[in-house]
Amino acid sequence: MRVRRLQESDLESVLSLWNRTMRYDQLTPELLEEKIWDDVDFSPDLTYVVEHESHVIGFVMGLIRHHSPDPIGYIKMLVIDSKFQRKGIGRRLLRE
């Protein structure tokens, strides 16, 4: 398994992973792009994927909002392939 920063070429894989895993919160390609790159606080340094055998099995997007006197950091999106849940992958992404 390899953790690396999100690349634009990962969008289709992330979208497929999200829609397979988050059955009640489906995204379109346009909405996913809006949630990631159109977010005013998007940071490539806080957005990662996990690859396993050339497949994206995890995704996380963290943000630091600067809309108040004190910056606030949080996780905006997080998804792990259901076959790989409960194996420490989410914890590893959160550490990144």
Secondary structure, DSSP 8 states (H G I E B T S, - for coil): -EEEE--GGGHHHHHHHHHHH-TTS---HHHHHHHHTTSTT--GGGEEEEEETTEEEEEEEEEEE-SSSS-EEEEEEEEE-GGGTTSSHHHHHHH-
